């Protein structure tokens, strides 16, 4: 049976990650704490909607008898980050689980948000800054040199973010390094 004392004791052992001057607990630590204090409990996730590249999920945390202890919700956009381009459903599920366990009181000494949720939010905030005209011209120039069209690389071109630009340049530099290595071999 879950008790406030059990949750408090579990919280004392949780490791935190510092982000912007605050400590946050990772979702995997919250799950492990829940399993320790409620071994027969369940964590279930449900997709509430998935339309136009946006998924909304609900997590329900229940005790051994099936009594609902807490719920949590999350929403992710498929194109919100490079990770979300391949794993937005998984990221959403992790966030919803973290929030539900946070609502139960696990790992919330500072915030209901988990470490992963905060890292994603900060990356998304930074990443939505649009590219400058100079960055767009660089992308166009690089694409021309490889006989590629920016429209084929970036959905929604030319409305792209600084994150898109950074990832593009990282991949180009990686490709150039491989080409130079092959040329030397």
N, C-alpha and C positions, 0 to 999 in steps of 0.2 A: 504494500500500500504506500502510495506516495504521500509524503508529509512535507510541510514547510521546512522542518528541521533537516530532512533528507536533502532537499533542494539546496538549502544554505550550506550544508556540509559539502555537497558536490561542487558548488560554486567556488568554494575555497581552494579546490585542487585544480581548477581550470586554468590553463595557460592562456595568456592574452597576447595580442599583437598591437603595438602602438601605431596609430594612424592619426595624423594631424593633432597630436598631443593627447589623444584619448586612447584607452585600451578597449579592444574588441576581442570577442571569443570566436574562434572558427566553428563552423557548423559541425564538422566531424567531432570536435570536442563536446559540443552540446549533445550530439547523438549518443556518444559514449557515456556521458553523464546520465542521460535519460535511461539508457540500458542498464546502468549500474543501480539506479534507484527504483526502476520499474521493469525488471527483466521480462515480464510477460506482457508488457504494454505494446501498443502498436502505433506506427506512424504511417498514415496513408496519404497519398497525394492524388489529386484529381485535376484534370485539365477542365477548366470552366469554359474557356473559349480559346480558339486559335484561328485568327482571321487576319489577312493582310500582313503577315509576318509579325504578328503580336500574339503572344500566348499569356493567358492569365491562369494561375493555378491556385488551388486551395490545399492546405495540409491540415489534417486532423490528427491530433495526438490523443490516444485513449489509454485507459488503464487496463488491467488484466480482465476486468469484467465488462469492458466495452464502453465504460462511461467516458464521455468526451471531456478531456481535461483542458484542451486549448485548440485554437485554430490559428492559421496564419495564411496570408495571401501574398502573392507576388505577381509581377508582370514584367516581361522582358520583350524587347524588340529584336527581331532577327538581325537587323543591320546596325544595332547600337554599338557594336565593337567587333574587332576581328575575331575574338573568341565566339561571340554570339553568332557569327556567320555560319558556324558549324554546330554550335552547342547551346543555342538560346533556350531550348526546352529544358535541358539539363540544368543550366544556370538558374532558370526560373524555379525549377523544383527544389534545388538547393536553397535558394532564398526563402521559398515558402516554408520549407522544413525548419530553417534557422529561425524564422519569425515565429512559427508556432511554438517551438521550444522556448524561445524568448518570452512569449506570452505566458508560458507555463512558469517562467521565472528562472529558467536555466541560462546562466551566462549573461545576466542583465544588470550586473552591478553598475555599469555605465550606460549601456544602451541596448535596446531590443535588436537593433541592427547587428548583423554578424560582421566579422572582419571581411569576409568575401563580399558581402553586400556593400560595405563602405568602399572597398577598393574598386568595385565595379562602378559605383556611383561617381567616384572621383574621376576615374578614367573616362566615363561617359561625359561628364561635365567638361573636361578638358578637350575631349575628342570632338565635340560638336561645334567647336570654333571653325568657321569656314576657312578654306585655303585662301591665301592672298593671290592677287593677279600674277605675281612673280612665280609663285609655286605652281599655278596652273600652266603658265608658259613653260616651266621646266618639264612638267609632265608631258605636255604636248611635244616638246622637243625630243625628249627621250623616246616617246612612243613613235615619232617619225623615224628616228634613227633605227628602230627595230621593226619598222614597217607595220606598226600596230595602230589601232584606233583607240583613243581613250574611252570612247563610248562602249567598246567591247570589254574593257578592263573594269571600268567603274559604272555600276548601275546608277542612274540618275545624273550622269555627267552633264554639265560641269559643277553641279552642286555636291562638292565633296568636302570632307573635313580634313583638319590637320592630321588627325590619326591616319586617315586614308593615305595622305601624302607621305607621312613618316614610314608607314608600312611599305608603300610602293618603293620608296627610295632604299629602304633596307633590303628589299628583295632584289632590286636592280644592282646594288653594290655586292650582294652575295653572288649574283649571277656573274658579274664582271670578274670577281675574285676567282670563281671556278674556271671561267674562260681563260684568264691569265695563267692559272695553274696548269691547265691542259696545254696551253701554248708552250710553256716551259718544259713540259714533259717530253 
